[in-house]
């Protein structure tokens, strides 16, 4: 299992500004979760994850 370092994103932070600052935004949701969680990843970490991941790879956040 690969690890992808993510940070919880403040709802007041604008996605456009985060992308300009080198982040990639995302949302974590699931059946057992009470509410969705907005996340941000550094572009460097996300690129390394994508480079090493195969189809169907599970990630540890």
PyMOL Python script that loads the backbone (N, CA, C, O; Angstrom):
from pymol import cmd

cmd.read_pdbstr("""\
ATOM      1  N   UNK A   1       0.844  -1.169   0.000  1.00  0.00           N
ATOM      2  CA  UNK A   1       0.000   0.000   0.000  1.00  0.00           C
ATOM      3  C   UNK A   1       0.895   1.239   0.000  1.00  0.00           C
ATOM      4  O   UNK A   1       1.860   1.314   0.760  1.00  0.00           O
ATOM      5  N   UNK A   2       0.575   2.189  -0.838  1.00  0.00           N
ATOM      6  CA  UNK A   2       1.339   3.431  -0.924  1.00  0.00           C
ATOM      7  C   UNK A   2       0.780   4.467   0.040  1.00  0.00           C
ATOM      8  O   UNK A   2      -0.400   4.432   0.388  1.00  0.00           O
ATOM      9  N   UNK A   3       1.627   5.380   0.463  1.00  0.00           N
ATOM     10  CA  UNK A   3       1.215   6.451   1.365  1.00  0.00           C
ATOM     11  C   UNK A   3       1.222   7.772   0.617  1.00  0.00           C
ATOM     12  O   UNK A   3       2.182   8.096  -0.083  1.00  0.00           O
ATOM     13  N   UNK A   4       0.162   8.521   0.768  1.00  0.00           N
ATOM     14  CA  UNK A   4       0.057   9.849   0.171  1.00  0.00           C
ATOM     15  C   UNK A   4      -0.197  10.831   1.304  1.00  0.00           C
ATOM     16  O   UNK A   4      -1.225  10.753   1.977  1.00  0.00           O
ATOM     17  N   UNK A   5       0.729  11.747   1.516  1.00  0.00           N
ATOM     18  CA  UNK A   5       0.600  12.715   2.599  1.00  0.00           C
ATOM     19  C   UNK A   5      -0.402  13.793   2.186  1.00  0.00           C
ATOM     20  O   UNK A   5      -0.241  14.451   1.158  1.00  0.00           O
ATOM     21  N   UNK A   6      -1.429  13.958   3.002  1.00  0.00           N
ATOM     22  CA  UNK A   6      -2.471  14.948   2.728  1.00  0.00           C
ATOM     23  C   UNK A   6      -2.712  15.781   3.975  1.00  0.00           C
ATOM     24  O   UNK A   6      -2.473  15.338   5.099  1.00  0.00           O
ATOM     25  N   UNK A   7      -3.187  16.986   3.751  1.00  0.00           N
ATOM     26  CA  UNK A   7      -3.560  17.864   4.853  1.00  0.00           C
ATOM     27  C   UNK A   7      -5.027  18.219   4.699  1.00  0.00           C
ATOM     28  O   UNK A   7      -5.529  18.369   3.585  1.00  0.00           O
ATOM     29  N   UNK A   8      -5.708  18.352   5.827  1.00  0.00           N
ATOM     30  CA  UNK A   8      -7.094  18.790   5.785  1.00  0.00           C
ATOM     31  C   UNK A   8      -7.104  20.248   5.332  1.00  0.00           C
ATOM     32  O   UNK A   8      -6.337  21.074   5.827  1.00  0.00           O
ATOM     33  N   UNK A   9      -7.982  20.541   4.389  1.00  0.00           N
ATOM     34  CA  UNK A   9      -8.047  21.887   3.817  1.00  0.00           C
ATOM     35  C   UNK A   9      -9.094  22.719   4.549  1.00  0.00           C
ATOM     36  O   UNK A   9     -10.213  22.268   4.792  1.00  0.00           O
ATOM     37  N   UNK A  10      -8.710  23.926   4.889  1.00  0.00           N
ATOM     38  CA  UNK A  10      -9.628  24.879   5.500  1.00  0.00           C
ATOM     39  C   UNK A  10     -10.673  25.277   4.453  1.00  0.00           C
ATOM     40  O   UNK A  10     -10.300  25.619   3.331  1.00  0.00           O
ATOM     41  N   UNK A  11     -11.968  25.245   4.782  1.00  0.00           N
ATOM     42  CA  UNK A  11     -13.003  25.603   3.802  1.00  0.00           C
ATOM     43  C   UNK A  11     -12.872  27.029   3.272  1.00  0.00           C
ATOM     44  O   UNK A  11     -13.391  27.337   2.199  1.00  0.00           O
ATOM     45  N   UNK A  12     -12.187  27.897   4.007  1.00  0.00           N
ATOM     46  CA  UNK A  12     -12.017  29.279   3.557  1.00  0.00           C
ATOM     47  C   UNK A  12     -10.921  29.426   2.503  1.00  0.00           C
ATOM     48  O   UNK A  12     -10.850  30.452   1.827  1.00  0.00           O
ATOM     49  N   UNK A  13     -10.066  28.410   2.355  1.00  0.00           N
ATOM     50  CA  UNK A  13      -8.989  28.468   1.362  1.00  0.00           C
ATOM     51  C   UNK A  13      -9.567  28.226  -0.033  1.00  0.00           C
ATOM     52  O   UNK A  13     -10.304  27.263  -0.245  1.00  0.00           O
ATOM     53  N   UNK A  14      -9.240  29.080  -0.956  1.00  0.00           N
ATOM     54  CA  UNK A  14      -9.723  28.949  -2.327  1.00  0.00           C
ATOM     55  C   UNK A  14      -8.840  27.973  -3.099  1.00  0.00           C
ATOM     56  O   UNK A  14      -7.613  28.030  -3.017  1.00  0.00           O
ATOM     57  N   UNK A  15      -9.479  27.078  -3.850  1.00  0.00           N
ATOM     58  CA  UNK A  15      -8.756  26.058  -4.612  1.00  0.00           C
ATOM     59  C   UNK A  15      -7.821  26.693  -5.642  1.00  0.00           C
ATOM     60  O   UNK A  15      -6.715  26.197  -5.859  1.00  0.00           O
ATOM     61  N   UNK A  16      -8.248  27.765  -6.265  1.00  0.00           N
ATOM     62  CA  UNK A  16      -7.423  28.421  -7.290  1.00  0.00           C
ATOM     63  C   UNK A  16      -6.101  28.921  -6.691  1.00  0.00           C
ATOM     64  O   UNK A  16      -5.044  28.766  -7.303  1.00  0.00           O
ATOM     65  N   UNK A  17      -6.161  29.512  -5.508  1.00  0.00           N
ATOM     66  CA  UNK A  17      -4.942  29.999  -4.856  1.00  0.00           C
ATOM     67  C   UNK A  17      -4.044  28.836  -4.449  1.00  0.00           C
ATOM     68  O   UNK A  17      -2.824  28.908  -4.594  1.00  0.00           O
ATOM     69  N   UNK A  18      -4.648  27.764  -3.939  1.00  0.00           N
ATOM     70  CA  UNK A  18      -3.856  26.597  -3.551  1.00  0.00           C
ATOM     71  C   UNK A  18      -3.126  26.009  -4.755  1.00  0.00           C
ATOM     72  O   UNK A  18      -1.959  25.633  -4.643  1.00  0.00           O
ATOM     73  N   UNK A  19      -3.793  25.926  -5.898  1.00  0.00           N
ATOM     74  CA  UNK A  19      -3.141  25.398  -7.108  1.00  0.00           C
ATOM     75  C   UNK A  19      -1.984  26.295  -7.530  1.00  0.00           C
ATOM     76  O   UNK A  19      -0.942  25.800  -7.960  1.00  0.00           O
ATOM     77  N   UNK A  20      -2.155  27.594  -7.413  1.00  0.00           N
ATOM     78  CA  UNK A  20      -1.056  28.519  -7.743  1.00  0.00           C
ATOM     79  C   UNK A  20       0.120  28.330  -6.793  1.00  0.00           C
ATOM     80  O   UNK A  20       1.271  28.544  -7.171  1.00  0.00           O
ATOM     81  N   UNK A  21      -0.173  27.929  -5.558  1.00  0.00           N
ATOM     82  CA  UNK A  21       0.868  27.721  -4.547  1.00  0.00           C
ATOM     83  C   UNK A  21       1.475  26.322  -4.589  1.00  0.00           C
ATOM     84  O   UNK A  21       2.290  25.980  -3.732  1.00  0.00           O
ATOM     85  N   UNK A  22       1.087  25.499  -5.583  1.00  0.00           N
ATOM     86  CA  UNK A  22       1.698  24.185  -5.757  1.00  0.00           C
ATOM     87  C   UNK A  22       0.972  23.028  -5.096  1.00  0.00           C
ATOM     88  O   UNK A  22       1.559  21.967  -4.885  1.00  0.00           O
ATOM     89  N   UNK A  23      -0.296  23.219  -4.768  1.00  0.00           N
ATOM     90  CA  UNK A  23      -1.085  22.150  -4.157  1.00  0.00           C
ATOM     91  C   UNK A  23      -2.097  21.594  -5.151  1.00  0.00           C
ATOM     92  O   UNK A  23      -2.465  22.250  -6.126  1.00  0.00           O
ATOM     93  N   UNK A  24      -2.532  20.382  -4.885  1.00  0.00           N
ATOM     94  CA  UNK A  24      -3.623  19.756  -5.622  1.00  0.00           C
ATOM     95  C   UNK A  24      -4.730  19.524  -4.601  1.00  0.00           C
ATOM     96  O   UNK A  24      -4.475  19.022  -3.506  1.00  0.00           O
ATOM     97  N   UNK A  25      -5.949  19.887  -4.956  1.00  0.00           N
ATOM     98  CA  UNK A  25      -7.063  19.747  -4.026  1.00  0.00           C
ATOM     99  C   UNK A  25      -7.829  18.459  -4.292  1.00  0.00           C
ATOM    100  O   UNK A  25      -7.804  17.926  -5.401  1.00  0.00           O
ATOM    101  N   UNK A  26      -8.502  17.973  -3.272  1.00  0.00           N
ATOM    102  CA  UNK A  26      -9.297  16.759  -3.412  1.00  0.00           C
ATOM    103  C   UNK A  26     -10.333  16.666  -2.312  1.00  0.00           C
ATOM    104  O   UNK A  26     -10.341  17.456  -1.369  1.00  0.00           O
ATOM    105  N   UNK A  27     -11.213  15.676  -2.454  1.00  0.00           N
ATOM    106  CA  UNK A  27     -12.264  15.445  -1.466  1.00  0.00           C
ATOM    107  C   UNK A  27     -12.288  13.965  -1.131  1.00  0.00           C
ATOM    108  O   UNK A  27     -12.261  13.119  -2.025  1.00  0.00           O
ATOM    109  N   UNK A  28     -12.337  13.656   0.148  1.00  0.00           N
ATOM    110  CA  UNK A  28     -12.434  12.278   0.623  1.00  0.00           C
ATOM    111  C   UNK A  28     -13.862  12.053   1.102  1.00  0.00           C
ATOM    112  O   UNK A  28     -14.374  12.800   1.936  1.00  0.00           O
ATOM    113  N   UNK A  29     -14.492  11.027   0.572  1.00  0.00           N
ATOM    114  CA  UNK A  29     -15.850  10.715   0.996  1.00  0.00           C
ATOM    115  C   UNK A  29     -16.040   9.208   0.989  1.00  0.00           C
ATOM    116  O   UNK A  29     -15.298   8.482   0.327  1.00  0.00           O
ATOM    117  N   UNK A  30     -17.030   8.748   1.723  1.00  0.00           N
ATOM    118  CA  UNK A  30     -17.286   7.315   1.789  1.00  0.00           C
ATOM    119  C   UNK A  30     -18.593   7.019   2.502  1.00  0.00           C
ATOM    120  O   UNK A  30     -19.192   7.887   3.136  1.00  0.00           O
ATOM    121  N   UNK A  31     -19.011   5.785   2.382  1.00  0.00           N
ATOM    122  CA  UNK A  31     -20.294   5.353   2.927  1.00  0.00           C
ATOM    123  C   UNK A  31     -20.343   5.484   4.451  1.00  0.00           C
ATOM    124  O   UNK A  31     -21.379   5.850   5.005  1.00  0.00           O
ATOM    125  N   UNK A  32     -19.253   5.193   5.118  1.00  0.00           N
ATOM    126  CA  UNK A  32     -19.220   5.209   6.582  1.00  0.00           C
ATOM    127  C   UNK A  32     -18.918   6.596   7.163  1.00  0.00           C
ATOM    128  O   UNK A  32     -18.964   6.777   8.380  1.00  0.00           O
ATOM    129  N   UNK A  33     -18.615   7.562   6.316  1.00  0.00           N
ATOM    130  CA  UNK A  33     -18.253   8.900   6.793  1.00  0.00           C
ATOM    131  C   UNK A  33     -19.501   9.759   6.948  1.00  0.00           C
ATOM    132  O   UNK A  33     -20.414   9.700   6.124  1.00  0.00           O
ATOM    133  N   UNK A  34     -19.531  10.552   8.003  1.00  0.00           N
ATOM    134  CA  UNK A  34     -20.683  11.423   8.237  1.00  0.00           C
ATOM    135  C   UNK A  34     -20.652  12.649   7.334  1.00  0.00           C
ATOM    136  O   UNK A  34     -21.702  13.149   6.930  1.00  0.00           O
ATOM    137  N   UNK A  35     -19.462  13.134   7.016  1.00  0.00           N
ATOM    138  CA  UNK A  35     -19.340  14.288   6.121  1.00  0.00           C
ATOM    139  C   UNK A  35     -18.074  14.166   5.287  1.00  0.00           C
ATOM    140  O   UNK A  35     -17.124  13.482   5.671  1.00  0.00           O
ATOM    141  N   UNK A  36     -18.074  14.838   4.142  1.00  0.00           N
ATOM    142  CA  UNK A  36     -16.916  14.834   3.256  1.00  0.00           C
ATOM    143  C   UNK A  36     -15.780  15.638   3.887  1.00  0.00           C
ATOM    144  O   UNK A  36     -16.019  16.542   4.688  1.00  0.00           O
ATOM    145  N   UNK A  37     -14.535  15.298   3.518  1.00  0.00           N
ATOM    146  CA  UNK A  37     -13.363  15.996   4.037  1.00  0.00           C
ATOM    147  C   UNK A  37     -12.592  16.576   2.856  1.00  0.00           C
ATOM    148  O   UNK A  37     -12.169  15.842   1.963  1.00  0.00           O
ATOM    149  N   UNK A  38     -12.413  17.894   2.855  1.00  0.00           N
ATOM    150  CA  UNK A  38     -11.621  18.555   1.821  1.00  0.00           C
ATOM    151  C   UNK A  38     -10.147  18.414   2.169  1.00  0.00           C
ATOM    152  O   UNK A  38      -9.742  18.644   3.309  1.00  0.00           O
ATOM    153  N   UNK A  39      -9.342  18.030   1.169  1.00  0.00           N
ATOM    154  CA  UNK A  39      -7.919  17.784   1.378  1.00  0.00           C
ATOM    155  C   UNK A  39      -7.077  18.589   0.407  1.00  0.00           C
ATOM    156  O   UNK A  39      -7.566  19.085  -0.607  1.00  0.00           O
ATOM    157  N   UNK A  40      -5.789  18.708   0.744  1.00  0.00           N
ATOM    158  CA  UNK A  40      -4.818  19.274  -0.192  1.00  0.00           C
ATOM    159  C   UNK A  40      -3.553  18.437  -0.116  1.00  0.00           C
ATOM    160  O   UNK A  40      -3.161  17.965   0.951  1.00  0.00           O
ATOM    161  N   UNK A  41      -2.921  18.264  -1.272  1.00  0.00           N
ATOM    162  CA  UNK A  41      -1.685  17.498  -1.408  1.00  0.00           C
ATOM    163  C   UNK A  41      -0.668  18.400  -2.083  1.00  0.00           C
ATOM    164  O   UNK A  41      -1.040  19.262  -2.879  1.00  0.00           O
ATOM    165  N   UNK A  42       0.618  18.215  -1.775  1.00  0.00           N
ATOM    166  CA  UNK A  42       1.619  18.948  -2.538  1.00  0.00           C
ATOM    167  C   UNK A  42       1.715  18.301  -3.914  1.00  0.00           C
ATOM    168  O   UNK A  42       1.529  17.092  -4.056  1.00  0.00           O
ATOM    169  N   UNK A  43       2.002  19.096  -4.901  1.00  0.00           N
ATOM    170  CA  UNK A  43       2.122  18.579  -6.267  1.00  0.00           C
ATOM    171  C   UNK A  43       3.224  17.526  -6.350  1.00  0.00           C
ATOM    172  O   UNK A  43       3.094  16.539  -7.075  1.00  0.00           O
ATOM    173  N   UNK A  44       4.299  17.737  -5.609  1.00  0.00           N
ATOM    174  CA  UNK A  44       5.425  16.795  -5.598  1.00  0.00           C
ATOM    175  C   UNK A  44       4.993  15.430  -5.066  1.00  0.00           C
ATOM    176  O   UNK A  44       5.301  14.405  -5.674  1.00  0.00           O
ATOM    177  N   UNK A  45       4.278  15.407  -3.931  1.00  0.00           N
ATOM    178  CA  UNK A  45       3.820  14.145  -3.342  1.00  0.00           C
ATOM    179  C   UNK A  45       2.825  13.430  -4.252  1.00  0.00           C
ATOM    180  O   UNK A  45       2.893  12.212  -4.417  1.00  0.00           O
ATOM    181  N   UNK A  46       1.905  14.185  -4.840  1.00  0.00           N
ATOM    182  CA  UNK A  46       0.901  13.583  -5.718  1.00  0.00           C
ATOM    183  C   UNK A  46       1.552  13.000  -6.969  1.00  0.00           C
ATOM    184  O   UNK A  46       1.166  11.919  -7.416  1.00  0.00           O
ATOM    185  N   UNK A  47       2.526  13.693  -7.537  1.00  0.00           N
ATOM    186  CA  UNK A  47       3.220  13.189  -8.727  1.00  0.00           C
ATOM    187  C   UNK A  47       3.975  11.903  -8.419  1.00  0.00           C
ATOM    188  O   UNK A  47       3.955  10.966  -9.217  1.00  0.00           O
ATOM    189  N   UNK A  48       4.640  11.852  -7.271  1.00  0.00           N
ATOM    190  CA  UNK A  48       5.369  10.642  -6.878  1.00  0.00           C
ATOM    191  C   UNK A  48       4.406   9.481  -6.667  1.00  0.00           C
ATOM    192  O   UNK A  48       4.715   8.348  -7.035  1.00  0.00           O
ATOM    193  N   UNK A  49       3.251   9.749  -6.082  1.00  0.00           N
ATOM    194  CA  UNK A  49       2.251   8.708  -5.869  1.00  0.00           C
ATOM    195  C   UNK A  49       1.748   8.163  -7.202  1.00  0.00           C
ATOM    196  O   UNK A  49       1.674   6.950  -7.393  1.00  0.00           O
ATOM    197  N   UNK A  50       1.408   9.052  -8.114  1.00  0.00           N
ATOM    198  CA  UNK A  50       0.892   8.633  -9.421  1.00  0.00           C
ATOM    199  C   UNK A  50       1.944   7.847 -10.191  1.00  0.00           C
ATOM    200  O   UNK A  50       1.620   6.881 -10.882  1.00  0.00           O
ATOM    201  N   UNK A  51       3.194   8.255 -10.075  1.00  0.00           N
ATOM    202  CA  UNK A  51       4.277   7.569 -10.779  1.00  0.00           C
ATOM    203  C   UNK A  51       4.413   6.119 -10.311  1.00  0.00           C
ATOM    204  O   UNK A  51       4.704   5.236 -11.117  1.00  0.00           O
ATOM    205  N   UNK A  52       4.205   5.868  -9.017  1.00  0.00           N
ATOM    206  CA  UNK A  52       4.393   4.536  -8.445  1.00  0.00           C
ATOM    207  C   UNK A  52       3.125   3.698  -8.362  1.00  0.00           C
ATOM    208  O   UNK A  52       3.201   2.490  -8.138  1.00  0.00           O
ATOM    209  N   UNK A  53       1.966   4.313  -8.538  1.00  0.00           N
ATOM    210  CA  UNK A  53       0.696   3.597  -8.383  1.00  0.00           C
ATOM    211  C   UNK A  53       0.295   2.892  -9.675  1.00  0.00           C
ATOM    212  O   UNK A  53       0.575   3.360 -10.779  1.00  0.00           O
ATOM    213  N   UNK A  54      -0.356   1.777  -9.504  1.00  0.00           N
ATOM    214  CA  UNK A  54      -0.939   1.030 -10.619  1.00  0.00           C
ATOM    215  C   UNK A  54      -2.454   1.105 -10.472  1.00  0.00           C
ATOM    216  O   UNK A  54      -2.957   1.561  -9.445  1.00  0.00           O
ATOM    217  N   UNK A  55      -3.177   0.665 -11.484  1.00  0.00           N
ATOM    218  CA  UNK A  55      -4.630   0.675 -11.426  1.00  0.00           C
ATOM    219  C   UNK A  55      -5.103  -0.173 -10.245  1.00  0.00           C
ATOM    220  O   UNK A  55      -4.659  -1.307 -10.071  1.00  0.00           O
ATOM    221  N   UNK A  56      -5.997   0.379  -9.446  1.00  0.00           N
ATOM    222  CA  UNK A  56      -6.535  -0.342  -8.298  1.00  0.00           C
ATOM    223  C   UNK A  56      -5.683  -0.263  -7.043  1.00  0.00           C
ATOM    224  O   UNK A  56      -5.982  -0.933  -6.055  1.00  0.00           O
ATOM    225  N   UNK A  57      -4.627   0.542  -7.060  1.00  0.00           N
ATOM    226  CA  UNK A  57      -3.755   0.674  -5.895  1.00  0.00           C
ATOM    227  C   UNK A  57      -4.493   1.348  -4.749  1.00  0.00           C
ATOM    228  O   UNK A  57      -5.167   2.359  -4.946  1.00  0.00           O
ATOM    229  N   UNK A  58      -4.367   0.795  -3.567  1.00  0.00           N
ATOM    230  CA  UNK A  58      -4.945   1.412  -2.380  1.00  0.00           C
ATOM    231  C   UNK A  58      -3.936   2.388  -1.797  1.00  0.00           C
ATOM    232  O   UNK A  58      -2.727   2.167  -1.855  1.00  0.00           O
ATOM    233  N   UNK A  59      -4.453   3.463  -1.238  1.00  0.00           N
ATOM    234  CA  UNK A  59      -3.584   4.486  -0.658  1.00  0.00           C
ATOM    235  C   UNK A  59      -3.875   4.643   0.819  1.00  0.00           C
ATOM    236  O   UNK A  59      -5.020   4.530   1.257  1.00  0.00           O
ATOM    237  N   UNK A  60      -2.832   4.904   1.578  1.00  0.00           N
ATOM    238  CA  UNK A  60      -2.959   5.235   2.987  1.00  0.00           C
ATOM    239  C   UNK A  60      -2.762   6.735   3.090  1.00  0.00           C
ATOM    240  O   UNK A  60      -1.701   7.248   2.736  1.00  0.00           O
ATOM    241  N   UNK A  61      -3.790   7.454   3.578  1.00  0.00           N
ATOM    242  CA  UNK A  61      -3.703   8.914   3.703  1.00  0.00           C
ATOM    243  C   UNK A  61      -3.378   9.286   5.122  1.00  0.00           C
ATOM    244  O   UNK A  61      -3.261  10.470   5.438  1.00  0.00           O
TER     245      UNK A  61
END
""", "prot")
cmd.dss("prot")
cmd.show_as("cartoon", "prot")
cmd.util.cbc("prot")
cmd.orient("prot")
